[in-house]
Each structure stands twice: as structure tokens, then as C-alpha cells.
Amino acid sequence: MPIKKRTIAGGLLLVGAVLGTFMSGLIPGFGSGSGTRVQSAGDATRASQNVPDEKPPVNPPAEVQAVAEVKVAPPVVLEIRIDNHDYIVSDDDTATGVRKVDLDEVVKLAQATIGNDDGIRVRILRTGSARLTAWTTLHDSLVKAGLSLDSIRMPKDLVE
């Protein structure tokens, strides 16, 4: 009984899919380096003797540490929620996790963003009570501040 071309093509396709899955690293433990490290006997001895693998890092001067603590990475995408005429942004320093800001501060925060892979820097979310004048003023101010229209997103769905 001869083997049909369709059977051979199906088998090759199956083998290609399996090899592609293994080589892409989708299955942990297979592929190129996605597995876990196996501890050798030397590592176990070193760990039991509390011998560090590397030299401990040298602590920078106090001035450099203070400057490093002050610098905070700018947000990738700034999410602004509009409720009535209020602009609300997330803030980890407050108990509620959000804070009200004025229009000028929102524009400064938006200019400090770096944007995500799609180029979006600002996402404007609206509640059911958001006023048209509040979000159109915000949008116009962001454009005047130099943000492109493509970097500002305003989903149609309302948030609570």
C-alpha cells in the first residue's frame, strides 16, 4: 500500500511544529537555556561554608545614594481618570493610591512620560460623570504641550 503525499506532508508538518515548540522555549526545560540551574557538588560545599561566590558590592557614598533615591523613573503611560471636572492620577504615596491634580500638573506629568511600544504616552479614562469640557480641555492642552494625537488614547468605554 503506497504512502500518500498528504500523509507525508501531515507528518512533516507535525514534526516541524514539535521541533518549533521545543526550539522556541515555550516548554520549560527544553530549548535554548530556559531550564533551571543544577547545583554542583562544589556549589553545595561553598554554600554550606557560607563562602560568597562574588565580592560584596561596594557601597557608593551617601551623596550618590541620596541622588539615586530622588530619581524616579517616569511612567511609561500616564493614566488620567476624569471625574466631573477633576483630573485623577495614580499615586503610590497616598493611602488611596490616587490623587487629584490640576491641569498644569497633568500636562507636566504627561510630558515626562516615555511611551510604550505603540507610542502611547497618555490614556484618558472617563467616568460616567466626566464633563465634556474637562476632557476636551485636557486633550487640547496635551496637544498644545507637544504630544502627538497618536500618543493620546481615550477609550470609548467608561470606568467607575
C-alpha positions in Angstrom: 0.0 0.0 0.0 1.7 3.3 -1.2 2.1 6.2 1.2 0.1 9.2 0.0 1.6 12.7 -0.3 -1.0 14.0 2.1 0.2 11.7 4.8 3.9 12.6 4.3 3.0 16.4 4.3 1.0 15.9 7.5 3.8 14.1 9.2 6.4 16.7 8.2 4.1 19.4 9.5 3.7 17.7 12.8 7.4 17.2 13.2 8.0 20.8 12.3 5.5 22.0 14.9 7.1 19.9 17.6 10.6 21.0 16.8 9.5 24.6 16.6 7.9 24.4 20.0 11.0 22.9 21.6 13.3 25.4 20.0 11.2 28.4 20.8 11.4 27.7 24.5 7.6 27.5 25.1 8.1 24.3 27.0 10.2 24.9 30.1 13.3 22.8 30.3 13.6 22.4 26.6 15.1 24.8 24.1 18.0 27.2 24.4 18.7 27.9 28.1 15.3 28.2 29.6 15.9 25.5 32.2 16.9 25.8 35.8 20.5 25.7 37.1 21.6 22.4 38.6 23.7 22.8 41.7 27.1 21.1 41.6 28.9 19.5 44.5 31.3 22.5 44.7 28.4 24.9 44.9 26.8 22.8 47.8 30.2 22.8 49.7 30.6 26.6 49.2 27.0 27.2 50.3 27.5 25.1 53.4 30.7 27.0 54.3 29.0 30.4 53.8 31.6 31.5 51.3 30.3 34.2 49.0 30.5 33.5 45.2 31.5 37.1 44.4 32.9 40.1 46.2 30.3 42.1 48.0 29.3 45.3 46.2 31.0 48.4 47.3 28.5 50.9 48.8 28.6 54.3 47.0 29.0 57.5 49.0 25.9 58.8 50.8 25.6 61.7 48.4 25.3 59.3 45.4 22.7 57.2 47.3 20.6 60.3 48.1 20.6 61.4 44.4 19.7 57.8 43.3 16.8 57.7 45.7 15.4 61.0 44.4 15.3 60.0 40.8 12.1 58.2 40.0 11.7 56.6 36.6 9.0 58.4 34.6 5.8 56.4 33.9 5.6 54.7 30.6 1.9 55.6 30.1 0.2 58.1 32.3 -3.4 57.1 33.1 -5.7 60.1 33.8 -9.2 59.5 35.1 -11.7 62.3 34.7 -14.5 62.5 37.3 -16.7 65.6 36.9 -14.1 68.4 36.4 -11.4 66.6 38.4 -8.2 65.0 37.0 -7.2 62.0 39.0 -3.8 60.2 38.6 -2.4 57.2 40.4 0.0 58.0 43.3 1.7 55.3 45.4 2.5 57.8 48.2 -1.2 58.3 49.2 -3.4 55.9 51.2 -6.0 55.7 48.4 -3.4 55.2 45.7 -4.8 58.2 43.7 -4.7 62.0 43.9 -6.4 64.9 42.3 -4.2 67.2 40.3 -4.7 70.4 38.3 -4.4 70.8 34.5 -0.9 72.2 34.5 0.4 69.3 36.6 -1.3 66.8 34.4 0.4 68.3 31.3 3.8 68.2 33.1 3.4 64.6 34.1 2.3 63.7 30.5 5.4 65.4 29.1 7.6 63.3 31.4 6.3 60.0 30.1 8.3 57.9 27.7 5.6 56.0 26.0 5.0 52.3 25.4 6.0 50.2 22.4 2.9 51.5 20.5 3.9 55.2 21.1 1.0 55.8 23.6 2.0 58.2 26.3 -1.3 59.2 27.8 -4.5 57.3 28.4 -7.6 59.4 29.4 -10.2 57.4 31.2 -13.7 58.9 31.8 -16.2 58.1 34.5 -19.9 58.4 33.9 -19.9 61.9 35.5 -17.0 63.2 33.4 -17.7 66.6 31.9 -17.1 67.2 28.2 -15.3 70.4 28.9 -12.9 68.7 31.3 -11.7 66.1 28.8 -11.7 68.3 25.8 -9.6 70.9 27.7 -7.2 68.2 28.8 -6.9 66.8 25.3 -6.3 70.3 23.7 -3.7 71.2 26.4 -1.8 67.9 25.8 -1.7 68.6 22.1 -0.6 72.2 22.7 2.2 70.9 25.0 3.7 68.9 22.2 2.1 65.4 22.5 1.1 64.0 19.2 -2.5 62.9 18.5 -1.3 59.3 18.1 0.2 59.3 21.6 -3.1 60.2 23.3 -5.7 57.4 23.8 -9.2 57.9 25.1 -11.2 54.6 25.1 -14.9 54.8 24.4 -15.8 52.7 27.5 -16.4 54.5 30.7 -14.8 53.5 34.0 -16.2 53.5 37.5 
